[in-house]
Amino acid sequence: EDILLLHDFSSKHLKELQYPALLEHIKRSEKMEIKVVQEVVKELVGATQQEARWAWRMVQSRVFSGNLDPNAKSRLIPRAMAVAAATAAFMSSASDAGRWLAVTAMAWLIASERLAKRGRQGGPGQTFFLLMPMVDAINHQGGAKTEFQYSSMSDTFEVTATDSFKKGEEAFISYGDLSNDELAMRYGFVLKKNLDDHFLVDDILGWLRANYPPVQALTSKQITQLRKD
């Protein structure tokens, strides 16, 4: 199933958002997707752009980031070996599921490098990006009554409750303190009541001149005075 993002919307629909800051973010995201798709197709000979695009979008909407535990660093394999393993799995896969998995693994490798270069850091130490099946199926909610963390002792990711739950109550996790802009860009949804939401206003007068008749009726001199004020 295809994964739709904001930059799949028509230019007409995007213009109706009337939100220049988000439109710039969409353009940057689209450029990055093009570069990642090109790299995946280059690394995995035979992979289609459709497969690479789906894999990148899956990784982008599912990846978690955090600081690398020193105890886990010794268990990481070199990038070249990881690329070789993904390529071998892609070439030898006897099923579509195996092929998709290999393409997704390659997209994850490339995403890890590119996201780190863009400065998505989690604090001191080396930032790592990973996919966590099952955990990534839990929905997001700000102030969730759970927390999840990696245990180097058991080499597992653990989700624990920080408060009591009623029978049948849905358990959420927090994807982070994300605005609706970020939620829409990365996951394709927004929250009606998002305490972390904000709206970036970079040219309120320009918006008023384009959309508000009383301001449109002002003279150039009056507009100049407004800008000074």
C-alpha positions in Angstrom: 0.0 0.0 0.0 1.3 3.4 -1.0 2.2 5.9 1.8 1.0 9.4 1.0 2.8 12.5 2.3 2.1 16.2 2.1 4.2 16.7 -0.9 1.9 14.3 -2.8 -0.8 16.9 -2.5 -1.5 19.1 -5.6 0.1 22.6 -5.7 -3.5 24.0 -5.5 -4.2 22.1 -2.2 -0.8 23.0 -0.8 -1.5 26.7 -1.5 -4.7 26.5 0.3 -2.8 25.7 3.5 -1.6 29.4 3.4 1.5 28.4 5.5 4.8 29.3 3.8 7.0 27.8 6.6 5.4 24.4 6.1 5.6 24.6 2.3 9.3 25.2 2.6 9.6 22.2 4.8 7.7 20.1 2.3 10.1 21.2 -0.5 13.1 20.1 1.6 11.5 16.8 2.4 10.7 16.2 -1.3 14.3 16.9 -2.3 15.7 14.6 0.3 13.3 11.8 -0.8 14.5 12.1 -4.4 18.2 11.8 -3.3 17.5 8.8 -1.0 15.5 7.0 -3.8 18.4 7.6 -6.2 20.9 6.1 -3.7 18.7 3.1 -3.0 18.3 2.3 -6.7 22.0 2.8 -7.2 23.0 0.4 -4.3 20.4 -2.2 -5.1 20.6 -3.0 -8.8 17.2 -4.0 -10.0 15.2 -2.2 -7.4 12.6 0.2 -8.8 12.0 3.8 -7.8 8.5 2.8 -6.6 10.1 0.2 -4.2 12.7 2.7 -3.0 10.2 5.4 -2.5 7.9 3.1 -0.4 10.8 1.9 1.6 12.0 5.4 2.4 8.6 6.6 3.4 8.2 3.5 5.6 11.5 4.2 7.3 10.8 7.9 7.7 7.4 7.3 9.4 8.7 4.4 11.6 12.3 5.2 12.6 13.2 6.0 16.2 16.3 7.9 17.3 18.4 8.1 20.4 21.9 8.1 21.9 23.9 5.0 21.3 24.6 2.9 24.3 28.3 2.2 24.6 27.5 -1.5 25.5 25.6 -1.8 22.2 28.2 -0.2 20.0 30.4 -3.3 19.9 27.6 -5.3 18.4 27.1 -3.1 15.4 28.4 -4.3 12.0 30.3 -2.0 9.6 28.2 -0.2 7.1 29.8 -1.9 4.1 28.9 -5.3 5.6 25.3 -4.1 6.2 25.0 -2.9 2.6 26.4 -6.2 1.3 23.9 -8.2 3.5 21.0 -6.1 2.2 22.1 -6.5 -1.4 22.6 -10.3 -1.0 19.1 -10.6 0.6 17.6 -8.5 -2.3 19.2 -10.6 -5.0 18.5 -14.0 -3.5 15.0 -13.4 -2.1 12.5 -15.9 -3.4 9.5 -13.8 -2.2 8.2 -10.2 -2.6 8.2 -9.9 1.2 12.0 -10.6 1.3 12.6 -8.2 -1.5 10.6 -5.4 0.2 12.5 -6.1 3.5 15.9 -5.8 1.7 14.9 -2.5 0.1 13.6 -1.2 3.4 16.9 -2.1 5.1 18.9 -0.2 2.5 16.6 2.8 2.9 17.2 2.7 6.6 21.0 2.6 6.2 20.9 5.7 3.9 18.3 7.4 6.1 20.6 6.9 9.2 23.4 8.8 7.5 21.3 11.6 6.0 19.2 12.2 9.2 22.4 12.4 11.2 23.9 14.9 8.8 20.8 17.1 9.1 21.5 17.4 12.8 18.8 15.2 14.3 20.8 14.6 17.5 19.5 13.3 20.8 22.1 14.9 23.0 25.7 14.0 23.8 27.1 10.8 22.3 26.5 9.2 19.0 22.9 9.2 17.7 21.5 6.1 16.2 18.4 5.4 14.1 16.5 2.1 14.3 13.3 0.3 13.4 11.3 -1.4 16.2 8.6 -3.7 14.9 5.5 -3.8 17.2 6.7 -0.8 19.2 6.2 1.4 16.1 2.6 0.2 15.8 1.7 1.9 19.1 -0.1 5.2 18.5 1.2 8.6 19.7 -0.2 10.8 22.4 1.4 13.7 24.2 1.9 13.0 27.8 1.5 9.2 27.3 1.3 7.1 30.4 4.1 4.9 29.2 7.8 5.1 28.5 10.1 2.9 26.4 13.8 2.4 26.6 16.6 0.0 25.5 18.0 -2.3 28.2 21.6 -3.2 27.5 21.4 -5.9 30.2 18.7 -7.9 28.4 19.4 -6.5 24.9 15.7 -5.6 24.5 13.4 -2.6 24.2 11.0 -2.4 27.0 7.7 -0.5 27.2 6.5 0.1 30.7 3.4 1.8 32.2 4.0 5.0 34.3 0.4 5.1 35.5 -2.6 2.8 35.9 -4.8 1.8 33.0 -8.5 0.9 32.8 -9.5 -2.4 31.3 -9.7 -2.0 27.5 -8.0 1.5 27.6 -5.6 2.1 24.7 -1.9 2.4 25.6 0.0 5.2 23.8 3.6 6.1 23.5 5.0 9.6 22.9 6.9 10.1 19.6 8.4 13.2 21.1 7.3 16.8 21.7 6.2 17.3 18.1 4.1 20.1 16.6 1.3 19.2 14.2 3.6 20.4 11.4 6.1 17.7 12.3 3.4 15.0 12.9 1.8 15.8 9.5 5.2 15.7 7.7 6.5 12.5 9.3 3.5 10.4 10.2 0.6 11.8 8.1 -1.7 12.9 11.0 -2.4 15.8 13.3 -3.9 16.1 16.8 -6.9 18.3 17.6 -5.5 19.1 21.1 -1.7 19.2 20.7 -0.1 21.0 23.6 3.2 21.0 21.7 1.7 22.7 18.6 2.8 26.0 17.4 2.3 28.2 14.3 5.2 30.0 12.7 4.1 33.5 11.4 6.8 35.0 9.2 4.8 37.6 7.1 1.5 38.4 8.7 1.1 41.6 6.8 1.7 39.8 3.5 -1.0 37.3 4.4 -3.5 40.1 5.4 -2.8 41.9 2.1 -3.6 38.7 0.2 -6.7 37.6 2.2 -8.2 40.4 4.3 -10.2 43.1 2.4 -9.8 45.9 4.9 -6.0 45.7 4.5 -6.2 45.2 0.8 -8.0 48.6 0.7 -5.1 50.4 2.3 -2.8 52.7 0.2 0.9 52.0 -0.3 1.7 54.8 2.2 -0.5 53.2 4.8 1.1 49.8 4.2 4.5 51.3 4.5 3.5 52.9 7.9 2.2 49.5 9.1 5.5 47.8 8.3 7.3 50.5 10.3 4.9 50.0 13.2 
